[in-house]
């Protein structure tokens, strides 16, 4: 979710591109709806009713309210984390007591999207080299991570097909 916030900030760096927001939201919404429909059809006992793509879709829209105010986004992140730690579950959160193969709490993860906006504002996305082991720099530009970042929805959906097939076989064999 951190990357969702950073990528939104990068895309809308100079101005908010509402057409991009609509297209992205529609793509994510269709993918989320298709995933739910497929799992309701093939795994009716434990379908995905609010998984990762659903969460990204909702949090993309909610994060857009903070796109021009990264300091407020940081404050939002802190408040959400404190609320989650001190109070626990947000009243409008997705129910987690229903059987499902994937459920992602949106409120807690909204905080990480907001943190991503702030990290972009302080230039975290421009870090080109990381040195985890002294003398062994890792160059982050044009790596496999860049490719996966640019094609994350395709990669996510491609990995879900075998995962769902395995889960369906497991569920139906019981």
OpenMM code with the backbone's topology and positions (N, CA, C; nanometers):
from openmm import Vec3, app, unit

residues = "UNK UNK UNK UNK UNK UNK UNK UNK UNK UNK UNK UNK UNK UNK UNK UNK UNK UNK UNK UNK UNK UNK UNK UNK UNK UNK UNK UNK UNK UNK UNK UNK UNK UNK UNK UNK UNK UNK UNK UNK UNK UNK UNK UNK UNK UNK UNK UNK UNK UNK UNK UNK UNK UNK UNK UNK UNK UNK UNK UNK UNK UNK UNK UNK UNK UNK UNK UNK UNK UNK UNK UNK UNK UNK UNK UNK UNK UNK UNK UNK UNK UNK UNK UNK UNK UNK UNK UNK UNK UNK UNK UNK UNK UNK UNK UNK UNK UNK UNK UNK UNK UNK UNK UNK UNK UNK UNK UNK UNK UNK UNK UNK UNK UNK UNK UNK UNK UNK UNK UNK UNK UNK UNK UNK UNK UNK UNK UNK UNK UNK UNK UNK UNK UNK UNK UNK UNK UNK UNK UNK UNK UNK UNK UNK UNK UNK UNK UNK UNK UNK UNK UNK UNK UNK UNK UNK UNK UNK UNK UNK UNK UNK UNK UNK UNK UNK UNK UNK UNK UNK UNK UNK UNK UNK".split()
positions = [
    Vec3(0.0821, -0.1195, 0.0000),
    Vec3(0.0000, 0.0000, 0.0000),
    Vec3(0.0863, 0.1256, 0.0000),
    Vec3(0.2037, 0.1133, 0.0567),
    Vec3(0.2991, 0.2239, 0.0537),
    Vec3(0.3294, 0.2617, -0.0911),
    Vec3(0.3485, 0.1608, -0.1744),
    Vec3(0.3786, 0.1842, -0.3163),
    Vec3(0.2599, 0.2452, -0.3899),
    Vec3(0.1385, 0.2150, -0.3472),
    Vec3(0.0198, 0.2764, -0.4078),
    Vec3(0.0265, 0.4275, -0.3882),
    Vec3(0.0555, 0.4700, -0.2660),
    Vec3(0.0657, 0.6129, -0.2380),
    Vec3(0.1783, 0.6793, -0.3142),
    Vec3(0.2945, 0.6155, -0.3162),
    Vec3(0.4086, 0.6726, -0.3886),
    Vec3(0.3774, 0.6823, -0.5379),
    Vec3(0.3197, 0.5767, -0.5953),
    Vec3(0.2924, 0.5792, -0.7396),
    Vec3(0.1866, 0.6837, -0.7744),
    Vec3(0.0859, 0.7002, -0.6892),
    Vec3(-0.0138, 0.8051, -0.7141),
    Vec3(0.0517, 0.9426, -0.7117),
    Vec3(0.1409, 0.9639, -0.6162),
    Vec3(0.2097, 1.0928, -0.6066),
    Vec3(0.2980, 1.1177, -0.7287),
    Vec3(0.3636, 1.0141, -0.7782),
    Vec3(0.4488, 1.0294, -0.8970),
    Vec3(0.3638, 1.0634, -1.0196),
    Vec3(0.2561, 0.9895, -1.0394),
    Vec3(0.1702, 1.0113, -1.1565),
    Vec3(0.1097, 1.1518, -1.1555),
    Vec3(0.0711, 1.1994, -1.0386),
    Vec3(0.0018, 1.3285, -1.0278),
    Vec3(0.0932, 1.4375, -0.9727),
    Vec3(0.2242, 1.4234, -0.9975),
    Vec3(0.3240, 1.5148, -0.9424),
    Vec3(0.3005, 1.6602, -0.9845),
    Vec3(0.2795, 1.6830, -1.1130),
    Vec3(0.2632, 1.8204, -1.1599),
    Vec3(0.1191, 1.8698, -1.1500),
    Vec3(0.0233, 1.7814, -1.1699),
    Vec3(-0.1190, 1.8153, -1.1572),
    Vec3(-0.1974, 1.6853, -1.1430),
    Vec3(-0.3178, 1.6961, -1.0896),
    Vec3(-0.4030, 1.5774, -1.0779),
    Vec3(-0.4600, 1.5472, -1.2160),
    Vec3(-0.4353, 1.4274, -1.2617),
    Vec3(-0.4817, 1.3831, -1.3935),
    Vec3(-0.6063, 1.2968, -1.3715),
    Vec3(-0.7225, 1.3629, -1.3682),
    Vec3(-0.8468, 1.2949, -1.3331),
    Vec3(-0.8811, 1.1834, -1.4303),
    Vec3(-0.8469, 1.2009, -1.5572),
    Vec3(-0.8727, 1.0946, -1.6547),
    Vec3(-0.7971, 0.9679, -1.6146),
    Vec3(-0.6707, 0.9832, -1.5732),
    Vec3(-0.5911, 0.8683, -1.5273),
    Vec3(-0.6541, 0.8035, -1.4042),
    Vec3(-0.7049, 0.8868, -1.3124),
    Vec3(-0.7683, 0.8338, -1.1909),
    Vec3(-0.8890, 0.7485, -1.2291),
    Vec3(-0.9705, 0.7996, -1.3204),
    Vec3(-1.0909, 0.7267, -1.3620),
    Vec3(-1.0534, 0.5958, -1.4311),
    Vec3(-0.9579, 0.6019, -1.5241),
    Vec3(-0.9166, 0.4808, -1.5966),
    Vec3(-0.8570, 0.3783, -1.5008),
    Vec3(-0.7687, 0.4232, -1.4110),
    Vec3(-0.7063, 0.3318, -1.3136),
    Vec3(-0.8123, 0.2681, -1.2243),
    Vec3(-0.9051, 0.3506, -1.1765),
    Vec3(-1.0095, 0.2994, -1.0878),
    Vec3(-1.0986, 0.1994, -1.1602),
    Vec3(-1.1325, 0.2286, -1.2849),
    Vec3(-1.2145, 0.1345, -1.3620),
    Vec3(-1.1421, 0.0021, -1.3850),
    Vec3(-1.0136, 0.0087, -1.4217),
    Vec3(-0.9360, -0.1148, -1.4417),
    Vec3(-0.9322, -0.1971, -1.3135),
    Vec3(-0.8998, -0.1303, -1.2031),
    Vec3(-0.8924, -0.2013, -1.0750),
    Vec3(-1.0291, -0.2553, -1.0347),
    Vec3(-1.1335, -0.1751, -1.0545),
    Vec3(-1.2685, -0.2181, -1.0192),
    Vec3(-1.3138, -0.3391, -1.0992),
    Vec3(-1.2846, -0.3386, -1.2287),
    Vec3(-1.3201, -0.4536, -1.3137),
    Vec3(-1.2425, -0.5772, -1.2690),
    Vec3(-1.1130, -0.5597, -1.2425),
    Vec3(-1.0319, -0.6735, -1.1965),
    Vec3(-1.0842, -0.7265, -1.0632),
    Vec3(-1.1183, -0.6364, -0.9715),
    Vec3(-1.1708, -0.6780, -0.8407),
    Vec3(-1.3044, -0.7498, -0.8564),
    Vec3(-1.3914, -0.6937, -0.9393),
    Vec3(-1.5214, -0.7569, -0.9627),
    Vec3(-1.5079, -0.8940, -1.0268),
    Vec3(-1.4179, -0.9052, -1.1237),
    Vec3(-1.3955, -1.0343, -1.1898),
    Vec3(-1.3414, -1.1369, -1.0912),
    Vec3(-1.2482, -1.0949, -1.0080),
    Vec3(-1.1911, -1.1852, -0.9078),
    Vec3(-1.2989, -1.2333, -0.8105),
    Vec3(-1.3849, -1.1416, -0.7666),
    Vec3(-1.4948, -1.1807, -0.6774),
    Vec3(-1.5898, -1.2767, -0.7471),
    Vec3(-1.6268, -1.2457, -0.8709),
    Vec3(-1.7193, -1.3319, -0.9454),
    Vec3(-1.6616, -1.4712, -0.9656),
    Vec3(-1.5345, -1.4778, -1.0007),
    Vec3(-1.4694, -1.6077, -1.0219),
    Vec3(-1.4662, -1.6878, -0.8928),
    Vec3(-1.4292, -1.6223, -0.7830),
    Vec3(-1.4217, -1.6978, -0.6571),
    Vec3(-1.5604, -1.7331, -0.6044),
    Vec3(-1.6616, -1.6476, -0.6259),
    Vec3(-1.7986, -1.6833, -0.5867),
    Vec3(-1.8463, -1.8043, -0.6666),
    Vec3(-1.8051, -1.8128, -0.7934),
    Vec3(-1.8457, -1.9236, -0.8792),
    Vec3(-1.7747, -2.0534, -0.8427),
    Vec3(-1.6427, -2.0466, -0.8271),
    Vec3(-1.5641, -2.1679, -0.8093),
    Vec3(-1.5323, -2.2018, -0.6640),
    Vec3(-1.5462, -2.1070, -0.5750),
    Vec3(-1.5212, -2.1312, -0.4323),
    Vec3(-1.6306, -2.0640, -0.3493),
    Vec3(-1.7549, -2.1074, -0.3646),
    Vec3(-1.8662, -2.0376, -0.2991),
    Vec3(-1.8590, -2.0381, -0.1459),
    Vec3(-1.7833, -2.1303, -0.0885),
    Vec3(-1.7712, -2.1350, 0.0585),
    Vec3(-1.6730, -2.0314, 0.1128),
    Vec3(-1.5822, -1.9838, 0.0269),
    Vec3(-1.4827, -1.8869, 0.0749),
    Vec3(-1.4393, -1.7910, -0.0364),
    Vec3(-1.5349, -1.7169, -0.0919),
    Vec3(-1.5002, -1.6268, -0.2021),
    Vec3(-1.4237, -1.5034, -0.1534),
    Vec3(-1.3593, -1.4362, -0.2468),
    Vec3(-1.2917, -1.3102, -0.2146),
    Vec3(-1.3955, -1.1990, -0.2287),
    Vec3(-1.4340, -1.1390, -0.1172),
    Vec3(-1.5310, -1.0301, -0.1227),
    Vec3(-1.4648, -0.8943, -0.1054),
    Vec3(-1.3471, -0.8877, -0.0456),
    Vec3(-1.2719, -0.7620, -0.0363),
    Vec3(-1.1250, -0.7962, -0.0169),
    Vec3(-1.0591, -0.8234, -0.1278),
    Vec3(-0.9178, -0.8613, -0.1243),
    Vec3(-0.8265, -0.7442, -0.1556),
    Vec3(-0.7062, -0.7767, -0.1971),
    Vec3(-0.6030, -0.6752, -0.2207),
    Vec3(-0.6440, -0.5751, -0.3283),
    Vec3(-0.6979, -0.6229, -0.4403),
    Vec3(-0.7342, -0.5298, -0.5477),
    Vec3(-0.8515, -0.4417, -0.5058),
    Vec3(-0.9465, -0.4974, -0.4326),
    Vec3(-1.0579, -0.4169, -0.3818),
    Vec3(-1.0040, -0.3053, -0.2921),
    Vec3(-0.9108, -0.3425, -0.2043),
    Vec3(-0.8509, -0.2479, -0.1105),
    Vec3(-0.7743, -0.1382, -0.1850),
    Vec3(-0.6975, -0.1769, -0.2859),
    Vec3(-0.6223, -0.0787, -0.3643),
    Vec3(-0.7178, 0.0158, -0.4372),
    Vec3(-0.8276, -0.0370, -0.4895),
    Vec3(-0.9258, 0.0461, -0.5596),
    Vec3(-0.9832, 0.1522, -0.4664),
    Vec3(-1.0323, 0.1093, -0.3512),
    Vec3(-1.0905, 0.2034, -0.2550),
    Vec3(-0.9861, 0.3035, -0.2061),
    Vec3(-0.8684, 0.2539, -0.1697),
    Vec3(-0.7662, 0.3429, -0.1147),
    Vec3(-0.7076, 0.4371, -0.2192),
    Vec3(-0.7103, 0.3996, -0.3457),
    Vec3(-0.6698, 0.4924, -0.4519),
    Vec3(-0.7616, 0.6140, -0.4503),
    Vec3(-0.8910, 0.5885, -0.4440),
    Vec3(-0.9871, 0.6995, -0.4429),
    Vec3(-0.9737, 0.7847, -0.3167),
    Vec3(-0.9603, 0.7207, -0.2009),
    Vec3(-0.9493, 0.7958, -0.0757),
    Vec3(-0.8188, 0.8742, -0.0672),
    Vec3(-0.7113, 0.8174, -0.1190),
    Vec3(-0.5810, 0.8839, -0.1148),
    Vec3(-0.5805, 1.0095, -0.2010),
    Vec3(-0.6604, 1.0123, -0.3061),
    Vec3(-0.6638, 1.1291, -0.3948),
    Vec3(-0.7046, 1.2563, -0.3207),
    Vec3(-0.7791, 1.2445, -0.2115),
    Vec3(-0.8176, 1.3626, -0.1330),
    Vec3(-0.6960, 1.4299, -0.0691),
    Vec3(-0.5868, 1.3558, -0.0546),
    Vec3(-0.4675, 1.4058, 0.0142),
    Vec3(-0.3500, 1.4311, -0.0805),
    Vec3(-0.3710, 1.4151, -0.2099),
    Vec3(-0.2613, 1.4148, -0.3067),
    Vec3(-0.1810, 1.5445, -0.3063),
    Vec3(-0.2424, 1.6561, -0.2757),
    Vec3(-0.1737, 1.7857, -0.2756),
    Vec3(-0.1322, 1.8316, -0.1359),
    Vec3(-0.1596, 1.7524, -0.0354),
    Vec3(-0.1265, 1.7932, 0.1024),
    Vec3(-0.0515, 1.6807, 0.1740),
    Vec3(0.0756, 1.6566, 0.1365),
    Vec3(0.1496, 1.5435, 0.1932),
    Vec3(0.1702, 1.5516, 0.3448),
    Vec3(0.1789, 1.6723, 0.4002),
    Vec3(0.1941, 1.6832, 0.5463),
    Vec3(0.0661, 1.6406, 0.6174),
    Vec3(-0.0469, 1.6746, 0.5590),
    Vec3(-0.1752, 1.6292, 0.6144),
    Vec3(-0.1853, 1.4774, 0.5984),
    Vec3(-0.1341, 1.4255, 0.4871),
    Vec3(-0.1328, 1.2801, 0.4656),
    Vec3(-0.0499, 1.2110, 0.5733),
    Vec3(0.0653, 1.2698, 0.6084),
    Vec3(0.1478, 1.2126, 0.7157),
    Vec3(0.0714, 1.2146, 0.8476),
    Vec3(0.0044, 1.3245, 0.8762),
    Vec3(-0.0776, 1.3328, 0.9979),
    Vec3(-0.1885, 1.2272, 0.9940),
    Vec3(-0.2490, 1.2072, 0.8761),
    Vec3(-0.3510, 1.1031, 0.8602),
    Vec3(-0.2951, 0.9650, 0.8888),
    Vec3(-0.1751, 0.9373, 0.8375),
    Vec3(-0.1087, 0.8093, 0.8645),
    Vec3(-0.0912, 0.7888, 1.0146),
    Vec3(-0.0383, 0.8903, 1.0820),
    Vec3(-0.0135, 0.8801, 1.2267),
    Vec3(-0.1446, 0.8578, 1.3014),
    Vec3(-0.2481, 0.9333, 1.2674),
    Vec3(-0.3782, 0.9185, 1.3351),
    Vec3(-0.4383, 0.7799, 1.3121),
    Vec3(-0.4304, 0.7308, 1.1892),
    Vec3(-0.4846, 0.5977, 1.1589),
    Vec3(-0.4098, 0.4904, 1.2370),
    Vec3(-0.2771, 0.5009, 1.2428),
    Vec3(-0.1992, 0.4008, 1.3160),
    Vec3(-0.2296, 0.4068, 1.4653),
    Vec3(-0.2386, 0.5279, 1.5203),
    Vec3(-0.2712, 0.5420, 1.6630),
    Vec3(-0.4105, 0.4870, 1.6919),
    Vec3(-0.5069, 0.5182, 1.6060),
    Vec3(-0.6426, 0.4675, 1.6239),
    Vec3(-0.6425, 0.3146, 1.6229),
    Vec3(-0.5740, 0.2573, 1.5250),
    Vec3(-0.5697, 0.1117, 1.5123),
    Vec3(-0.5042, 0.0473, 1.6339),
    Vec3(-0.3988, 0.1100, 1.6856),
    Vec3(-0.3288, 0.0555, 1.8023),
    Vec3(-0.4130, 0.0708, 1.9286),
    Vec3(-0.4716, 0.1890, 1.9483),
    Vec3(-0.5405, 0.2174, 2.0747),
    Vec3(-0.6852, 0.1689, 2.0772),
    Vec3(-0.7565, 0.1798, 1.9668),
    Vec3(-0.8981, 0.1439, 1.9641),
    Vec3(-0.9188, 0.0061, 1.9022),
    Vec3(-0.8425, -0.0218, 1.7983),
    Vec3(-0.8572, -0.1504, 1.7295),
    Vec3(-0.9271, -0.1332, 1.5972),
    Vec3(-1.0263, -0.2127, 1.5758),
    Vec3(-1.0956, -0.2186, 1.4472),
    Vec3(-1.1799, -0.0937, 1.4215),
    Vec3(-1.1658, -0.0380, 1.3009),
    Vec3(-1.2440, 0.0779, 1.2581),
    Vec3(-1.3880, 0.0328, 1.2330),
    Vec3(-1.4894, 0.1100, 1.2779),
    Vec3(-1.6295, 0.0660, 1.2644),
    Vec3(-1.6746, 0.0369, 1.1206),
    Vec3(-1.6188, 0.1053, 1.0220),
    Vec3(-1.6591, 0.0832, 0.8827),
    Vec3(-1.5703, -0.0172, 0.8102),
    Vec3(-1.4910, -0.0900, 0.8867),
    Vec3(-1.3976, -0.1869, 0.8281),
    Vec3(-1.4718, -0.3057, 0.7680),
    Vec3(-1.4070, -0.3715, 0.6756),
    Vec3(-1.4607, -0.4912, 0.6110),
    Vec3(-1.4724, -0.6017, 0.7160),
    Vec3(-1.5842, -0.6748, 0.7190),
    Vec3(-1.5955, -0.7838, 0.8162),
    Vec3(-1.4915, -0.8928, 0.7898),
    Vec3(-1.4285, -0.9375, 0.8951),
    Vec3(-1.3255, -1.0413, 0.8800),
    Vec3(-1.3722, -1.1760, 0.9340),
    Vec3(-1.4970, -1.1851, 0.9750),
    Vec3(-1.5467, -1.3106, 1.0315),
    Vec3(-1.6141, -1.3999, 0.9272),
    Vec3(-1.6162, -1.3579, 0.8015),
    Vec3(-1.6724, -1.4400, 0.6939),
    Vec3(-1.5612, -1.5233, 0.6311),
    Vec3(-1.5896, -1.6482, 0.5939),
    Vec3(-1.4860, -1.7301, 0.5301),
    Vec3(-1.4472, -1.6722, 0.3937),
    Vec3(-1.3183, -1.6570, 0.3721),
    Vec3(-1.2662, -1.6049, 0.2464),
    Vec3(-1.1213, -1.6481, 0.2314),
    Vec3(-1.0746, -1.6521, 0.1080),
    Vec3(-0.9341, -1.6855, 0.0859),
    Vec3(-0.8470, -1.5604, 0.0865),
    Vec3(-0.9091, -1.4419, 0.0902),
    Vec3(-0.8329, -1.3173, 0.0914),
    Vec3(-0.9217, -1.2047, 0.1426),
    Vec3(-0.8793, -1.1391, 0.2485),
    Vec3(-0.9481, -1.0186, 0.2957),
    Vec3(-0.8413, -0.9213, 0.3451),
    Vec3(-0.8552, -0.7963, 0.3066),
    Vec3(-0.7576, -0.6935, 0.3414),
    Vec3(-0.8315, -0.5795, 0.4107),
    Vec3(-0.7911, -0.5425, 0.5318),
    Vec3(-0.8549, -0.4281, 0.5988),
    Vec3(-0.8152, -0.2963, 0.5308),
    Vec3(-0.9118, -0.2203, 0.4846),
    Vec3(-0.8827, -0.1009, 0.4057),
    Vec3(-0.8357, 0.0165, 0.4909),
    Vec3(-0.8935, 0.0346, 0.6093),
    Vec3(-0.8647, 0.1553, 0.6884),
    Vec3(-0.7188, 0.1598, 0.7313),
    Vec3(-0.6721, 0.0525, 0.7887),
    Vec3(-0.5324, 0.0454, 0.8328),
    Vec3(-0.4388, 0.0667, 0.7138),
    Vec3(-0.4715, 0.0065, 0.6006),
    Vec3(-0.3872, 0.0183, 0.4817),
    Vec3(-0.3968, 0.1546, 0.4146),
    Vec3(-0.5063, 0.2270, 0.4361),
    Vec3(-0.5144, 0.3645, 0.3872),
    Vec3(-0.4005, 0.4469, 0.4465),
    Vec3(-0.3682, 0.4206, 0.5721),
    Vec3(-0.2576, 0.4908, 0.6364),
    Vec3(-0.1276, 0.4737, 0.5605),
    Vec3(-0.1015, 0.3545, 0.5114),
    Vec3(0.0225, 0.3310, 0.4370),
    Vec3(0.0210, 0.4006, 0.3010),
    Vec3(-0.0958, 0.4112, 0.2380),
    Vec3(-0.1058, 0.4894, 0.1134),
    Vec3(-0.0728, 0.6356, 0.1414),
    Vec3(-0.1256, 0.6876, 0.2519),
    Vec3(-0.0983, 0.8266, 0.2896),
    Vec3(0.0493, 0.8465, 0.3210),
    Vec3(0.1101, 0.7503, 0.3879),
    Vec3(0.2536, 0.7580, 0.4155),
    Vec3(0.3318, 0.7618, 0.2840),
    Vec3(0.2872, 0.6869, 0.1844),
    Vec3(0.3515, 0.6887, 0.0532),
    Vec3(0.3497, 0.8271, -0.0098),
    Vec3(0.2383, 0.9002, 0.0055),
    Vec3(0.2322, 1.0377, -0.0456),
    Vec3(0.3393, 1.1241, 0.0201),
    Vec3(0.3497, 1.1118, 0.1507),
    Vec3(0.4482, 1.1925, 0.2231),
    Vec3(0.5905, 1.1522, 0.1854),
    Vec3(0.6172, 1.0224, 0.1751),
    Vec3(0.7513, 0.9769, 0.1370),
    Vec3(0.7913, 1.0325, 0.0003),
    Vec3(0.6965, 1.0384, -0.0903),
    Vec3(0.7251, 1.0992, -0.2207),
    Vec3(0.7632, 1.2459, -0.2032),
    Vec3(0.6925, 1.3162, -0.1163),
    Vec3(0.7182, 1.4598, -0.0987),
    Vec3(0.8571, 1.4882, -0.0430),
    Vec3(0.9157, 1.3918, 0.0267),
    Vec3(1.0514, 1.4106, 0.0805),
    Vec3(1.1568, 1.3437, -0.0080),
    Vec3(1.1152, 1.2940, -0.1245),
    Vec3(1.2099, 1.2421, -0.2224),
    Vec3(1.2515, 1.0977, -0.2061),
    Vec3(1.1789, 1.0200, -0.1280),
    Vec3(1.2165, 0.8794, -0.1069),
    Vec3(1.2153, 0.7996, -0.2373),
    Vec3(1.1318, 0.8394, -0.3312),
    Vec3(1.1229, 0.7675, -0.4592),
    Vec3(1.2445, 0.7909, -0.5487),
    Vec3(1.3299, 0.8847, -0.5126),
    Vec3(1.4480, 0.9154, -0.5948),
    Vec3(1.5742, 0.8441, -0.5470),
    Vec3(1.5620, 0.7641, -0.4429),
    Vec3(1.6786, 0.6905, -0.3935),
    Vec3(1.7214, 0.5918, -0.5021),
    Vec3(1.8448, 0.6045, -0.5479),
    Vec3(1.8926, 0.5228, -0.6598),
    Vec3(1.9800, 0.4064, -0.6153),
    Vec3(2.0459, 0.4203, -0.4992),
    Vec3(2.1380, 0.3167, -0.4526),
    Vec3(2.1139, 0.2939, -0.3036),
    Vec3(2.1084, 0.1669, -0.2659),
    Vec3(2.0959, 0.1284, -0.1253),
    Vec3(2.2148, 0.0395, -0.0927),
    Vec3(2.2736, 0.0607, 0.0227),
    Vec3(2.3884, -0.0207, 0.0627),
    Vec3(2.3545, -0.0916, 0.1945),
    Vec3(2.2902, -0.2083, 0.1833),
    Vec3(2.2539, -0.2867, 0.3012),
    Vec3(2.3761, -0.3533, 0.3622),
    Vec3(2.4662, -0.3979, 0.2767),
    Vec3(2.5931, -0.4571, 0.3201),
    Vec3(2.7028, -0.3591, 0.2791),
    Vec3(2.7841, -0.3134, 0.3740),
    Vec3(2.8887, -0.2159, 0.3396),
    Vec3(2.9749, -0.2635, 0.2224),
    Vec3(2.9913, -0.1749, 0.1245),
    Vec3(3.0715, -0.2076, 0.0071),
    Vec3(2.9966, -0.2819, -0.1020),
    Vec3(2.8682, -0.3144, -0.0797),
    Vec3(2.7875, -0.3880, -0.1783),
    Vec3(2.6621, -0.3053, -0.2136),
    Vec3(2.6775, -0.2035, -0.2962),
    Vec3(2.5612, -0.1205, -0.3297),
    Vec3(2.4612, -0.1950, -0.4184),
    Vec3(2.3348, -0.1665, -0.3966),
    Vec3(2.2278, -0.2216, -0.4793),
    Vec3(2.1684, -0.1041, -0.5566),
    Vec3(2.1794, -0.1079, -0.6887),
    Vec3(2.1263, -0.0012, -0.7736),
    Vec3(1.9796, -0.0310, -0.8028),
    Vec3(1.8925, 0.0619, -0.7672),
    Vec3(1.7491, 0.0383, -0.7773),
    Vec3(1.6878, 0.0819, -0.9102),
    Vec3(1.7592, 0.1598, -0.9880),
    Vec3(1.7045, 0.2042, -1.1160),
    Vec3(1.7127, 0.0918, -1.2188),
    Vec3(1.6067, 0.0788, -1.2959),
    Vec3(1.6001, -0.0219, -1.4028),
    Vec3(1.6337, -0.1624, -1.3541),
    Vec3(1.5720, -0.2017, -1.2464),
    Vec3(1.5888, -0.3365, -1.1940),
    Vec3(1.4618, -0.4154, -1.2195),
    Vec3(1.4610, -0.5363, -1.1733),
    Vec3(1.3419, -0.6204, -1.1838),
    Vec3(1.2259, -0.5556, -1.1069),
    Vec3(1.2580, -0.4815, -1.0009),
    Vec3(1.1538, -0.4139, -0.9234),
    Vec3(1.0846, -0.3056, -1.0063),
    Vec3(1.1613, -0.2373, -1.0899),
    Vec3(1.1040, -0.1349, -1.1774),
    Vec3(1.0034, -0.1990, -1.2728),
    Vec3(1.0404, -0.3111, -1.3308),
    Vec3(0.9510, -0.3818, -1.4222),
    Vec3(0.8230, -0.4233, -1.3499),
    Vec3(0.8377, -0.4876, -1.2339),
    Vec3(0.7202, -0.5331, -1.1599),
    Vec3(0.6344, -0.4156, -1.1141),
    Vec3(0.6962, -0.3044, -1.0820),
    Vec3(0.6207, -0.1856, -1.0434),
    Vec3(0.5378, -0.1305, -1.1579),
    Vec3(0.5941, -0.1295, -1.2760),
    Vec3(0.5229, -0.0767, -1.3930),
    Vec3(0.4102, -0.1688, -1.4384),
    Vec3(0.4229, -0.2962, -1.4107),
    Vec3(0.3250, -0.3943, -1.4579),
    Vec3(0.2610, -0.4702, -1.3408),
    Vec3(0.2423, -0.4020, -1.2290),
    Vec3(0.1997, -0.4699, -1.1065),
    Vec3(0.0618, -0.5352, -1.1169),
    Vec3(-0.0344, -0.4717, -1.1828),
    Vec3(-0.1673, -0.5325, -1.1937),
    Vec3(-0.1610, -0.6611, -1.2757),
    Vec3(-0.0885, -0.6585, -1.3865),
    Vec3(-0.0730, -0.7784, -1.4700),
    Vec3(-0.0038, -0.8900, -1.3924),
    Vec3(0.1021, -0.8552, -1.3211),
    Vec3(0.1756, -0.9544, -1.2413),
    Vec3(0.0845, -1.0116, -1.1335),
    Vec3(0.0080, -0.9246, -1.0668),
    Vec3(-0.0819, -0.9706, -0.9607),
    Vec3(-0.1867, -1.0669, -1.0166),
    Vec3(-0.2503, -1.0280, -1.1254),
    Vec3(-0.3542, -1.1137, -1.1833),
    Vec3(-0.2960, -1.2441, -1.2365),
    Vec3(-0.1770, -1.2387, -1.2955),
    Vec3(-0.1129, -1.3602, -1.3471),
    Vec3(-0.0807, -1.4579, -1.2348),
    Vec3(-0.0390, -1.4078, -1.1211),
    Vec3(-0.0066, -1.4990, -1.0110),
    Vec3(-0.1336, -1.5512, -0.9437),
    Vec3(-0.2450, -1.4781, -0.9567),
    Vec3(-0.3690, -1.5213, -0.8923),
    Vec3(-0.4305, -1.6434, -0.9602),
    Vec3(-0.4112, -1.6596, -1.0897),
    Vec3(-0.4722, -1.7723, -1.1612),
    Vec3(-0.4261, -1.9059, -1.1040),
    Vec3(-0.2947, -1.9335, -1.0947),
    Vec3(-0.2549, -2.0619, -1.0355),
    Vec3(-0.2921, -2.0725, -0.8877),
    Vec3(-0.2857, -1.9616, -0.8160),
    Vec3(-0.3223, -1.9642, -0.6734),
    Vec3(-0.4687, -2.0025, -0.6581),
    Vec3(-0.5562, -1.9418, -0.7369),
    Vec3(-0.6988, -1.9736, -0.7292),
    Vec3(-0.7271, -2.1168, -0.7723),
    Vec3(-0.6574, -2.1651, -0.8734),
    Vec3(-0.6751, -2.3045, -0.9157),
    Vec3(-0.6366, -2.4013, -0.8041),
    Vec3(-0.5247, -2.3760, -0.7404),
    Vec3(-0.4800, -2.4615, -0.6295),
    Vec3(-0.5800, -2.4560, -0.5149),
    Vec3(-0.6274, -2.3353, -0.4811),
    Vec3(-0.7262, -2.3221, -0.3736),
    Vec3(-0.8568, -2.3924, -0.4088),
    Vec3(-0.9004, -2.3796, -0.5339),
    Vec3(-1.0240, -2.4455, -0.5763),
    Vec3(-1.0111, -2.5968, -0.5666),
    Vec3(-0.8988, -2.6498, -0.6099),
    Vec3(-0.8750, -2.7945, -0.5997),
    Vec3(-0.8774, -2.8368, -0.4535),
    Vec3(-0.8134, -2.7590, -0.3680),
    Vec3(-0.8094, -2.7902, -0.2249),
    Vec3(-0.9492, -2.7852, -0.1640),
    Vec3(-1.0246, -2.6799, -0.1953),
    Vec3(-1.1592, -2.6635, -0.1382),
    Vec3(-1.2513, -2.7751, -0.1854),
    Vec3(-1.2477, -2.8091, -0.3143),
    Vec3(-1.3367, -2.9123, -0.3671),
    Vec3(-1.2961, -3.0539, -0.3284),
    Vec3(-1.1714, -3.0733, -0.2907),
    Vec3(-1.1283, -3.2072, -0.2499),
    Vec3(-1.1693, -3.2384, -0.1063),
    Vec3(-1.2133, -3.1412, -0.0342),
    Vec3(-1.2501, -3.1603, 0.1075),
    Vec3(-1.3904, -3.2129, 0.1224),
] * unit.nanometer
topology = app.Topology()
chain = topology.addChain("A")
for resn in residues:
    res = topology.addResidue(resn, chain)
    for name in ("N", "CA", "C"):
        topology.addAtom(name, app.Element.getBySymbol(name[0]), res)
